[in-house]
């Protein structure tokens, strides 16, 4: 049996990572409307799966910055 993961396994891994990110962002009130798998990455050689974060509006950018600052502050107080 080969050590290489199948395309189905790679896609499943990428989809799970995408869902984990979407869920984590939702927990802090952030929605990235363009969050999706980068399908172009599947056309090339190798095992690179990319998640497209896409674009967001100003309010979403600020929410991401606030979530990041809150996460950093929580890490410092531990």
C-alpha positions in Angstrom: 0.0 0.0 0.0 1.3 3.4 -0.9 2.1 6.1 1.6 0.6 8.7 -0.7 -2.9 9.9 0.3 -5.6 9.7 -2.4 -7.2 12.8 -3.8 -10.3 11.9 -1.9 -8.4 11.8 1.4 -6.6 15.1 0.5 -9.9 16.8 -0.3 -11.5 15.5 2.9 -8.6 16.8 5.0 -8.9 20.2 3.3 -12.7 20.3 3.8 -12.3 19.4 7.5 -9.7 22.2 8.0 -12.0 24.6 6.2 -14.9 23.7 8.4 -12.7 24.0 11.5 -11.6 27.4 10.5 -15.2 28.5 9.6 -16.5 27.2 13.0 -13.7 28.9 14.9 -14.3 32.2 13.2 -18.0 31.9 13.8 -17.3 31.4 17.6 -15.9 34.9 17.6 -18.5 36.4 15.4 -16.5 36.5 12.1 -17.8 35.3 8.8 -15.5 35.3 5.7 -17.9 35.2 2.8 -15.2 34.1 0.3 -13.9 31.3 2.5 -13.6 28.2 0.3 -11.2 25.6 -1.0 -8.8 26.9 -3.7 -9.7 24.5 -6.5 -6.8 25.7 -8.6 -4.4 24.1 -6.2 -5.9 20.7 -7.1 -4.9 21.1 -10.7 -1.2 21.2 -10.0 1.2 18.4 -9.1 1.9 17.5 -5.5 -0.2 17.3 -2.4 -0.9 21.0 -1.8 -4.4 21.9 -0.6 -5.0 25.5 -0.1 -7.9 27.3 1.6 -9.0 30.6 0.0 -9.6 33.2 2.7 -10.9 35.6 0.1 -11.9 39.2 0.6 -13.8 40.8 3.5 -15.3 44.1 4.3 -13.9 46.6 6.8 -16.1 45.4 9.6 -15.0 41.8 9.2 -11.3 43.0 9.0 -11.8 44.8 12.3 -13.5 41.8 13.9 -10.6 39.6 12.8 -8.1 42.0 14.4 -10.1 42.1 17.6 -10.4 38.4 17.8 -6.6 38.1 17.2 -5.9 40.7 20.0 -8.3 38.9 22.3 -6.5 35.6 21.6 -3.1 37.1 22.3 -4.3 38.7 25.5 -5.7 35.4 26.7 -2.4 33.6 26.0 -0.5 36.2 27.9 -2.7 35.9 31.0 -2.4 32.1 31.3 
